[in-house]
Each structure stands twice: as structure tokens, then as C-alpha cells.
Amino acid sequence: MRPGIHPVSRPVVFRDRAADTAILTTSTVHSSRTIEWEDGNTYPLIDVEISSASHPFYTGNTRVVDTAGRVERFERRYGRTS
């Protein structure tokens, strides 16, 4: 690897807001927010909307999606085609 062209990888905490879980891993992403981890150290914090802790594929839980409302809204907006 050539020096100076690769981003710096460092420990970062990713927090799933939907499941209220967090994981400490390495990443190159930057964040101005920080969190104190279980080991007493402070790490950058990245909030994510969904992860394997809350995704229906991994949890086996299903979500009800209002498809009828979406279809009706689409038809109101763009009209019904024959």
C-alpha cells in the first residue's frame, strides 16, 4: 500500500436507534459526536436507522406496510391509468 492515500481506520461506535443497541467496530467514517463506551474510553458515535438488531430479515419480525394508502396517494397524484 502506498502511504498517505488511504483513510485512517479507527474504533467507532455504531448505535442502532430502532433497537437501542450499540456495537464497537473499526471504521473510517468521521463524526463530531462521541460516546463513552463500556471500557471507559470515548469513541466517535454514528447513529444508524437500522442494523441487524432491528432489521426484519435478521429478527424474524414482520412490519405492516400501508400499501393501500401508498397506492391511493399515487393514484391521486398521478391519476389512474387504464
Phi, psi and omega per residue, in radians:
M1 nan 2.442 3.080
R2 -1.371 2.390 3.137
P3 -1.292 2.532 3.017
G4 1.534 -0.052 -3.123
I5 -1.903 -0.190 -3.092
H6 -1.739 2.494 3.108
P7 -1.199 2.690 -3.107
V8 -1.419 2.234 3.088
S9 -1.673 2.280 -3.098
R10 -2.527 2.892 3.114
P11 -1.166 2.363 -3.134
V12 -2.459 2.517 3.077
V13 -1.745 2.177 3.033
F14 -1.802 2.153 -3.123
R15 -1.972 2.187 3.078
D16 -1.498 1.996 -3.071
R17 -1.255 -0.502 -3.102
A18 -1.298 -0.681 -3.077
A19 -1.777 -0.111 -3.113
D20 0.973 0.825 3.059
T21 -2.165 2.795 -3.140
A22 -2.443 2.644 3.115
I23 -2.410 2.409 3.090
L24 -1.719 2.124 -3.140
T25 -2.560 3.129 3.097
T26 -1.729 2.529 -3.133
S27 -2.769 2.894 3.083
T28 -1.819 0.003 -3.092
V29 -1.254 2.575 -3.122
H30 -1.843 2.571 3.101
S31 -2.643 2.524 3.085
S32 -1.575 -0.249 3.126
R33 -1.525 2.559 3.139
T34 -2.295 2.847 3.111
I35 -2.540 2.548 3.068
E36 -1.536 2.154 -3.074
W37 -1.543 3.036 -3.085
E38 -1.053 -0.469 -3.129
D39 -1.457 0.006 3.103
G40 1.619 -0.140 3.126
N41 -1.536 2.738 3.114
T42 -1.798 2.280 -3.101
Y43 -2.236 2.732 3.030
P44 -1.106 2.556 -3.088
L45 -2.038 2.278 3.061
I46 -2.112 2.097 3.085
D47 -1.566 2.292 3.091
V48 -2.076 2.638 -3.116
E49 -1.369 -0.577 -3.080
I50 -2.611 2.516 3.094
S51 -2.522 -3.003 3.125
S52 -1.142 -0.334 3.119
A53 -1.325 -0.367 -3.109
S54 -2.186 -0.099 -3.108
H55 -1.298 2.326 -3.098
P56 -1.030 -0.512 3.130
F57 -1.113 -0.702 -3.105
Y58 -1.489 -0.554 -3.078
T59 -1.547 -0.387 -3.106
G60 1.461 -0.039 3.103
N61 -1.473 2.500 3.102
T62 -1.855 2.663 3.107
R63 -1.986 2.498 3.086
V64 -1.527 2.147 3.139
V65 -1.890 2.299 -3.116
D66 -1.423 1.352 -3.114
T67 -1.281 -0.587 3.141
A68 -1.087 -0.756 3.118
G69 -1.122 -0.621 3.133
R70 -1.225 -0.701 3.128
V71 -1.144 -0.790 3.127
E72 -1.075 -0.709 3.127
R73 -1.139 -0.706 3.104
F74 -1.093 -0.776 -3.133
E75 -1.151 -0.643 3.075
R76 -1.133 -0.691 -3.065
R77 -1.309 -0.768 -3.024
Y78 -1.954 -0.101 3.132
G79 1.481 2.730 -3.126
R80 -1.517 2.372 3.116
T81 -1.866 2.540 -3.110
S82 -1.632 nan nan
